[in-house]
Amino acid sequence: MSSEPLALLLVADTHLPRRATRLPTEVLDAIDRADVVFHAGDWVDEATLDLFEARAARLVACWGNNDGPGLRARIPERADVTLGGLRFTVVHETGAATGREKRMAAAYPDTDVLVFGHSHIPWDTHADNGLRLLNPGSPTDRRRQPHRTFMTATVADGVLHDVHLHEL
């Protein structure tokens, strides 16, 4: 039996209100269109979590290193969910880029797609065991990147499709 495709939004490192005063309109629109929204931490303020919870059909989220006790009381350090036949894990930090695929494959052997943040650097790779690693960057703080970013994708029947990095 085939499953209906689910529209996914992947976001991390919103850092509101420190790095920006509001989320870009493109991100707000993407939240409204998504069946499932992933946020890989560094919210900074609880009002941003409130906004995502109010707008998202379903939110899968974790806290990051810049998130205080209020956020940590509301969301986990690691979130796991199975969607469209794929096992997703959301975490904030994965360590250095060098050797990341091998380390994460060992750390998350029962995960198909690892969504992470922290670096603000978009990332889309596969580990030798097939683990897909996705970092959507940041929609509010590009740091040393040319653009602020987020990702969208679809999942159905155990396959992740149409992974797209959106530049703001």
N, C-alpha and C positions, 0 to 999 in steps of 0.2 A: 504494500500500500504506500503510495507516494504522499509526501507531506506538502502542504502549501508553503511556498517560499516565505521566509520571514525577512523583513527589512531591518537591518542592523545599523546603529550609529555607534561609533567608537570615538570617545573623547577622553582626554586626560589633562591634568595640569591646568585647570581653569584659573587657579590663583586669584579668585575674586575676594575682595576688591583691591588686592595689592598690585597686580599686574595690569588690570583693566577695571573699569567701573561697571561694565556690563558685558554679557555674552554677545557676540556678533549675531545679527539677525539670521544669517545663514545657518548658524548652529541651532537657534531657537526653532526655525522652520524644520530643520532635520529632526529635532526631537519630536515634533508634532507628527512627522511622517513615519517615524520608525515604529516597528513592532516591539523592538527591544533596544534599549540604550545601555551601553557599557560606559562606565566612567572609572578610569584607572588611577584615581587618587589625586591628592593635592587640590582639594576643593578650597581650602583655607577658611571659608565661612559657612555656617550652617544655612544661611539664606539661599545659597546656591544649591545645596542639597534639597532644600524645600522646593525650590523652583523646578528642579529635575523631577522630584517625586510628584509634583502637581501636574506636570506636562507629559511625562513619559507614560506610555501604555504599560511598560514594564522596565524597571531599572535594575541592573546588575552592577554593583559598585563596591569599591574598597576604599580604604583611607590611605593617605600617603604621609610622607615624613613631615610635611608642613601642616598636617591636620591635627588639631588639638583634641582634648578629652571629649568635648561635646560630639564631634564627628565620630571619634573612635567608639563612643558608646552607641552610636546609631548604625554604623556599618562595619563590616569585618575587615581584617587585614587582607584576607583572601576570600574571593567569592567564586563558587563553582556552580555551573548550570549546564544542563544538556538541552540543546535546541536543535531541531531539525536533524537529529541523529548525530550531532557533533558535541563533544565535551569541551566546554570553554572554562578557562580559569582567568580571573582578573586579579592582578597584583600591581603594586606600584613600582617597586624596584627590582631590577634583575642583575645589577652589578655592571662591570665593565663590558664594553662591546666585544672586546677580544675574547673569544671562547664562549660567548653567550649561548649559542645554539646547543653546544655540547652540555654546558652546565644546566640549562633549562630542561633539556631532554631528560637528564638524570633526575632533576628536582621534581619534574611533573610528568612521570611516566604514564599516567592515566588521563592526560589532557591531549586534545587534538589541536586546540587553538589557545594560545596564551596571549592575552591582551595586557599590555603593561604601559607604564609611563615613565616619569621621573626625568629623563634626559631632555625632553622637549624636541627630540630628534626623531622624525618619522622612520619607521623600521618595518620591513616586510620580508621575512626570510623563512626558510624551512630548516629544521634540524635533520640529521641523518635518519632519525626514526619517524619522520613525517610531521613532527610537531610544527605548526605554523606559528610564528612569532610576529605580533602586530603591535606597533606603537604608533598611535595617531598623531603624535606631536602635541602641540598646544594651540588652542584657538585664540589665546589671548597674549601669549608671550613667546615670540619666535626665537629669543636668545640669539644664537649665532646662525640660525637658519634664514634662508631668504624669505620665507613666508610663515605666517601662522597657519595651522593646519588642523584637520580632523579627517576621519575616515568613515566611509559607508561600505556596506557589503550586503549580500543576501546569503541565506543558508536554507537548504532543503535537501532532503534525502541523503544526509550525511556528507554533503559537499558544500564548501564555502565558495560562493561565486561573486563576481563583480566587485572585488575589493578595489576601492577607489580612494585615493588621497585627494582631499579637497584643499586647495590653497586659498587663503584669504588675503 
